Amino acid sequence: MLKLILWPFRIIIDLVTFIIGITGKLIGSVIGLVIMILGMIFTVTLVGAIIGIPIIIFGFLIMIKAIF
């Protein structure tokens, strides 16, 4: 049951690891920053906030994974 609940988070972490593995640390950091900026642009519009906040979190995860 717990694996089923944590499955979406595992998919996101695997996707971030895959992106960093392909692009490298520097480009991964830049991609993470660009994704965060896109999320902030979406968040400015109230309708886009539903999509923008998860995009910001995803970009932040990519940057953290690229740094460490």
C-alpha positions, 0 to 999 in steps of 0.5 A, a space after each residue: 500500500 505504501 509503495 502505491 502511495 509513494 509511486 508518483 514521488 518515485 517516478 519524479 525522482 527517477 525522471 530528475 535523475 535521468 535528466 541530470 544523468 543525460 545533461 550533466 551538472 551545469 546544464 542540469 542546473 540551467 534546465 532546473 532554473 529555466 523550469 523554475 522561471 517557467 513555473 513562476 510565469 505560470 504562477 503569476 496567472 491565477 489559473 496557471 498557479 495549479 500548474 505553476 507551483 508543481 513546475 517550480 518544485 520540479 525545477 527546484 528538484 532538478 537544481 538540487 539534484 544537479 548540485 549534489 
